[in-house]
Amino acid sequence: MRHKIAALQKLSRNLWWSWNTEAKELFKEISPLLWERVNHNPVELLHHISNDELMARLDYEFGEKLDNVTEQFEAYLTETDTWAAQNAPSLTEKAVAYFSAEFGIHESVRIYSGGLGVLSGDHIKSASDLGLNFVGITLFYKEGYFRQSLNQQGWQVEDYPLQYPESLPLEKVTNPDGTDLIISLDIAQSEVFAQAWYMNVGRAKLYLLGTNIPANEAHYRDICSRVYGGDQNMRINQEIVLGIGGVKLLKALGIDTAVYHMNEGHSAFLTVELLAKELESGKKLEEAKKSVKQQCVFTTHTPVPAGHDRFSRDMMHYSFDKYLQNNGIAFDEIMKLGTEDPSNLHGLFTMTVLALNLSRSANGVSKLHGEVSREMWQHIYGAESRKQVPIGHITNGIHIPSWGSGFTDSFWRQYTDSLDTLTSSPEAAAEVLAKVPDEQLWGLRYRLKRNLIDFIYRYLSNQLFHQHIYTSYMEADSSKSTKNPLSPDVLTIGFARRFATYKRAPLIFSDIERLTRIVNNPAMPVQIIFAGKAHPHDDAGKHYIQQIVEHARLPQFKGKIIFLENYNLGVAKRMISGVDVWLNNPIRPMEASGTSGQKTVLHGGLNFSVPDGWWPEAYNGENGWSIGSGEQFEHHEEQDRHDAEQLYDVLENQIIPTFYDRNLDNIPVKWLKKVRNAITTIGPVYNTHRMVKDYTMKYYLDE
Ligand SMILES: *Cc1c(COP(=O)(O)O)cnc(C)c1O
């Protein structure tokens, strides 16, 4: 029995369980209620269960299920005939080191804020599935990103529950003598120490650096408190720990690195540490730069100039003076690498420019974003035309197994062996779909929507209770004949993402009367679910949340438009699987890629989006809907008016009538045709297996 307990412990300490349905079910089965209470964290769950209970239960059928999962897990870890072994054998030996300021792997590990983190999490999982030797590098944030609640006025309130290493699947990195491995860094005039941890993500390892240790001066302990927390000074310190600390850690571990991948500019200081190492080995500056450039690749994610990290010369000087002196590098040589204007080294230092200057390849994250990036950085290369700017693109995707669900997985497994097969090619998807009757597909939609609604009522009762508006809200509904007005019969639209203002969350409220008619049409009603966090410093984003909450409380929208607090990976999974339509209305071209809409597809959801990010590539006229055709206006008001008009128009004239157009068996045949089209055209392309293969063949393998 002891070895079974050990197997369960081991399983809880590798995040592989988070994308394996049977492993998840196993933990949930121990105690469904406790599983909810510990936020789906198996390490925490096992802390609450005595060995006596485990021993007794393992004797019974539970033990058999565990054996089954353990077998799959061990087979996964020891598989040698992987995609990488066949297609990129050198990268099963030497490592790809992937640096990112955030990783969204599971809701119980709160070291992410939004899309960038979710992308990193999905990237490392696919890299593991495909068999690359892959290490992630990030920070361990003691407080993570905030937990969101709303006060009675609908204003966002942030709190920061602590994350304890012992409650997470974190392992300490140790020296051969068993002591903690500590990285030493020069920041300003101080020596700062970072402790190293790692987490197992399938076959891959994710290393995390944290500064909350007694050896540090008090104000340096907080560097890694919060994801994107604090001021500019905090930001530069975080980026020094991530970039420079990360390279030092890899060297200390003796990891033989084939390529350093900077996921966004936050980690670009890694190039400075690599440069210092090259100089130390005796190379001249120009030669050293060339050598660093040969080792690095860079992905940019920000299509707006103001969104890029920039530091003043003074701040750079303050933070790097000692470091550069110790390494014999002249300050202006570093400034030159990060300036947009080499004739003036007194301007701002831009992390993206540093990354572009010191990487052998650079890419945007969708076709459109590639174009925008080439235009935005043309001046850095002194290129005559945009076409000559050496920035390519690889469109983002999602890790399919992570975005499935118990019901969806078992649905597809009636027709094929796995979601992987379903998404291996459009032909494979079409072949599977040919076996699926409309009645079954429609049944899946009902099942998933019912799950979402059940979830929302449980979730809302908590949320409204602490907002002290529980009774007024819920009872207003019970005065009508239906107590729970949300209904799986009703067309359900979802909108959830960070509340950055360019994403224009409240756009659908532009014309309240029109929206009132749409939502309350007795023959063809609509319900809308919102969720999302605004960055703690972003008051404009918080006003957007407040606006939506106030609208949702209007009598005509009560119980039909809902705002769910504390958007995170768990809430996202519920929403993307339950809704019929996923709405996305950013200001084009400010959404570099976006990925949330890709998550809905295998659940039978359809996208309704401004042609921005990944959508113009994927949209074919039959697999969802477009809001306008990419018309761009100079003034925001004009743009909003135009896009809102398009949104209402398509909603009223296409989406709603198609959803409610039923055959004699009450099946929306035309709707399901679109669902089938989306599954065949989007599923096989917009996933991270395809994406990581593209990165490997195009950028990781050294030509
Ligand atoms: C997928 C996801 C995102 C990214 O959504 P976009 O629409 O691409 O901005 C952000 N947050 C969470 C929790 C997600 O799951």
The ligand as an ORCA input file, in Angstrom:
! r2SCAN-3c Opt
* xyz 0 1
  C      -7.198     32.165    -22.463
  C      -7.132     33.084    -21.321
  C      -6.750     34.425    -21.508
  C      -6.452     34.986    -22.867
  O      -7.640     35.477    -23.422
  P      -7.632     36.452    -24.673
  O      -8.991     36.454    -25.190
  O      -6.632     35.876    -25.612
  O      -7.200     37.774    -24.182
  C      -6.688     35.248    -20.395
  N      -6.976     34.788    -19.157
  C      -7.335     33.517    -18.948
  C      -7.637     33.066    -17.565
  C      -7.442     32.628    -20.016
  O      -7.804     31.365    -19.795
*
